[in-house]
Amino acid sequence: MPLFRGLLPLTGLLCLTSCTSSVLDLRQNLDLHRASFREKLAGDDRAIQQYVACVAPPKKQTSEAQETVDPVAKLVKHLLNRQPQEADGLNGLQTIVFELEESPNRRLDVSLLRKVVAAINRWHAHLDFDEDDLERDVSRFTLLLSAYNKAYFGNIAAQLHASANKSAMSGGFVDRNGNIFMFPGLSHDLSTSDRPLRSVAKAVTSQGITADLTRIFLEAFFDAAFQVPAVSGATALQISWPPDIPPYPEFSADHPPIPLDALARVTRDALRAEAAVTAEVGKVVRGAGVFGTGNETLAASLEAAGGIIARKLIEHEGFCYFRVKQTRRPMAHRGLIRESAG
């Protein structure tokens, strides 16, 4: 049985449960279900235990009873303590993750996705996103979100030169796979070999900006929760972490936690899942049906959110599967077995 069933072809993968439903049914076509990874480890109880410990931290003793520390649930709880007014969106995100990972139904509810996107938009627009305020709330998520946001907008720094004042900026937000995203309204200097180039600013559109800001929030959220190692150059690796928060884990080519061909496989399958889900969400929210938005900006955000969530889940669980398959021993990977997701 292939690792990810039905990722190709990307068209016609998903179907609506009915013409009036907001739910995309993934049971038969797109495999985002955690059980399928465990099935591949059937008969090896130790490997299954390692896999479970990787996708969610092991049970811990409390004064009342044992409990499983789910990284997404723990991060949602942390964010709700900070932004209780965003309960609908954050709880909706947790439900979406559960229904894609744990529920035998394997579905994506577009109505919940709308709540998630609304919360993300308010989060970016709210005064709470002030850089100083974010940096006072020292947690893995807020540090990632602040760094990703700054990098996306060029991480502009003023520099005083003898001739004139100039601004220096970074090359954009680099996700954990090495993909670069940058605010289209910026122009910046590039260098290839010995020939300097100038990148001209592109047109700024509401669809592109809202989709990118949705991406930045969800990348920070799932990177904080899952901490799947990042490749060299990723923005997460450029952060100066406080002493009480371990640095973000780096994927070392010299000592890879999974084989390089496995990393490439997980990355390809995750991107295919993002493409498939993005396309199918688009069919619903851009169509003339009940759940068509009639709003291109909102539709772009919903497409981005659905696709990114699907990709981040496959990245995480695919990494854990190959990690267990390679080692077959108790894992102590710093970024995957941890006490805190926030």
N, C-alpha and C positions, 0 to 999 in steps of 0.2 A: 504494500500500500504506500503510495507516495506520501512524502511528508506533509505537503499541503495540497489537499484534493481540490481540483476544480479551479485552480488559479488561472488557467488558460483554457479557452479563450476568455478575454476580459469582458467581452460583450455578452449580454444575455445570461449573466451568472445568477442574478438575484431576481426574486419576484415579490410582488406585493401580495399580502395575504388576502386582500380583497380590494375592490376599487375605492372603498371608503376608508381603508386602514392606513395609518401612518407607519406601520411596522414593516420593515424589510425582513423577509424570511431567509436566513442563511443556512438552514439546517441541511439542505441537500447539495449546496453548491460551494460555498466558501468556508473552508475549515479554519475557524478561529477558536475551536473548542479545545480546552485544556485536556479533556479526556483522551483525545487522539494521540497526544504526546505520551501520555501514560501508557496507552495501549502498546506503543512501540517498545516499552520497557517491561512488558508483562513477563512474569516469571522471575524477575530480578528484584526482589523486595528492597534490597539495599539501594539499588539505583533509583527505584521509585521514591524512597525516602529522601535521597539526595535531590531529586527533581522537585519534590514538594518543598523542601527546605530552600531551594533556590528561588522558586516563583513566589514564595511567601515565607517570611522568617518563621523558624520553628516555634512550637508552643512554648510558653513560659509560665512559670508558677506565679500566681498572685495570691494575695491574702484570702481571696474568696474561692477561686477555682482556676483551672488551667484555661487559657484562651489562646486562640490563634491570632497573631498580629498580621493582618492583611495590610500591605503597604499602601494601597489606594485608600482603604477605609481610614487608616491612621492619618494620612495626609489630608483627607477631606475633613476629618475631625479637627485637625490643627487649623485649617483655613476657616472653618465655621466659627471657631473661637475668635478669629480675627475679623471675619466678615459674616456675622450671623444672618444679615439681611439677604445673603446670596444662597440661602439654604436650598431653594428650588433648583438652581443651576448646579450646585456642587453635589447635592444628593442625586440629581439627574445623571451627572457624569458617573457617579459611583454605580448607579443602577445599570447604565449602558455597559460599563466594564463587566459587571456581574453577568449580564445577559449574553455578552459575547464570550466570556471565559468559562463561566460556571454552569449557567442554565442549559439544560438539554435542548431548549428551544432555539438557541443561537439566533438572536434577532437584534435588529437595530431600530429603535423607536425614534422616528424623525421628530415627533412632538417633544420628546425629552431632549433631543439634540438642539432644538430651538431654545430651550431653557438654558442649556449650557452656553450657547453662543451669546445669548442675552447677558448672562452673567459675565462672560469674558469681556464683552463690549463695555459693560459698566465698570469692570475692574480696571480696564485701561483708561477710561475716561474719568474715573473717580479721583478726587484729591488724594486718596490713599496711595495712588501710584506715584506720588511725589518721590523723587529719588532719595531724599534725606529720610523720609518716613519709611521707605522700604528698607533702607540700610540699617535703621534702628531696630527693625524686627529681624534679628539675625537668625535665620533658619536656612536650610539648604534650598528650599523652594524660592524664597524671596531673593536670595543671593543669585540664584540662577536666572530668575525672571528679570531682575535688574540688569544683570550682565548681558543677557540676550537682547533686551530692549535697547540698551546703550549701543551694543554692537550693530544692531539692525539700523539704527539711525546714525551710524558712522563713528560712534564713540568720539565725538568731536572734541579736540583739545586746542585751545588757542595758543599760538606760539608767537613770540616777539622776535622779529628779525631786524637787522640794521636798516633795511630798506622799507619794510612795511610789516604790518600785522597780518599774519596768515593763520589759517586753521589747518590742523592735521587731523586725519580721521583714519579709522581702521577700515579693513576691507569688507565689513559686514558681519552678520551673524553666521557662524559656522556650526552646523548641527553635529551630532555625535558621529555621523557617517562621513562628514567632510563636505556636505553640500552647503553652498553659500547663499544667503538671502540678505538683500540690502534695500533700504528705502529708495524707491526709484527716483526721487527728487534730488538725490545727491550726485555730484560729479566728483571724481577723485583721480589721483595720479596712479598709474600702473607702471610696472617695469618688467620688460621681457628681455633677457640678455642685457645688452648695453643700450637698448633703445627705449627711452621713456615714452609712455603713451598717456593719453588723457581720455578717461571714460566720461562721456557726456551724459548729463542727467536725462532720464526718461520721463515721459508723462506720468503724472500721479493720477491714479484712478481710485475711486472709492472701493471698487470690487477688489483690486489688487491689495490695497492697504488693509482692508478688514480681513481678508483671507490671511495675509501675512501676520497680522496681530493675533489672529486666532491660532495660527501655527506657533508663534512665539510662546503664548500662554501654555498650550498643550505640550509643547516640547519641554518647557520648564517643569510642568506638572509631572509628566511621566518620567523625566530624567531624575527628578527628586525622589519619586516613589520607587523606581526600579533600579536606577544607577547601573544600567548596562554600560560597559566600558566604551569610551570614546576614542576615536582615532586622533593621531597627532594633529594639532592645529585647531581642534574644536574649541569653541568659546568656553565651554565648561572647564577646560583644562587651563584657562588663562586667569581664573579667579584666584584671588588671594583669600584663602579660607581661614577663618579664625581657629584658634587652637582646639576648640571643643568640637569642631566639625571636620571629619576626615576629608582630604582632597577628593575630588571626583576621580574615579578609577580610569586609568588610561589603558587602551588596548596596545600592548607591547608586541611589536613584530618579532622581537628577540625571544620573548617568553610568552607566546600567545596562549590565552586561557582556553581557546578553541582553535582548531586548525584554520589556516587562512582560507582554504577552499570552503570550509563550513561557514565562516564569516561571510564570504561572498554569496553563498547559497541563501543564508538567512536574509541578507540585505536585498537580494533580488526578489525573494518571495514576499518580503515585507513591502517593497515598493509596488509589486504587482497587486497586492491586497489593497494598498492605498489607491492605486489607479482604479481598481474594480469598484471599490466602495464609493469613491468620489464620483464616478460616472453614474452609479445607480442612485445615489442620493440626488444627483443633478436631475435625473429623469423625473423624480418625484417633485422636487421643489421648483423646477423650472417648467413643469408641464401645466396643462390646463385643468388638472384634477383638483380635488378638494384641498390638497395640501400644497398646491402651487403657491408660491409667495407673491408673484407679481412684482418682486423686488430683486433686482439683479445683485445688489450689494449684499443683502441677506442671503440670497442663494449661494453666492460665492463663499460666504462664511460657513454655511451649513455643509457644503461640499468639502471644504477644507477640513472641518472638524471631524466629519465621519471618516474621511480617508486617513487622517493623521492618527486617530484613535486606533483604527484597525492596524496600521503599520506599527505603532508602538507596542501593541500587544504581541504581534508576531515576532518583532525584534527581541522582546524580553523572553518569551517562552521558547522561541527557537534557539536563542543563546543558551538558555538553561538546558535544553535537551542535548545539544552538542557538548556542552560542558560536562554533563553527566556521562554521556556516551564516551567521551575521551578519557576522563579520569577514573570513573568507577571507584571513587574513594570519597570519604567525607570532605566536603568543600569548605574552605575557609576564605572564599573570595570576599575581599573587603567590601566591595560594592554591592554584593547580593545577599549576604547574611549579615543583618544589622539590627540595631535596636531602634533606630529612628529613621522615619521616612521624611520628616518635616525639615 
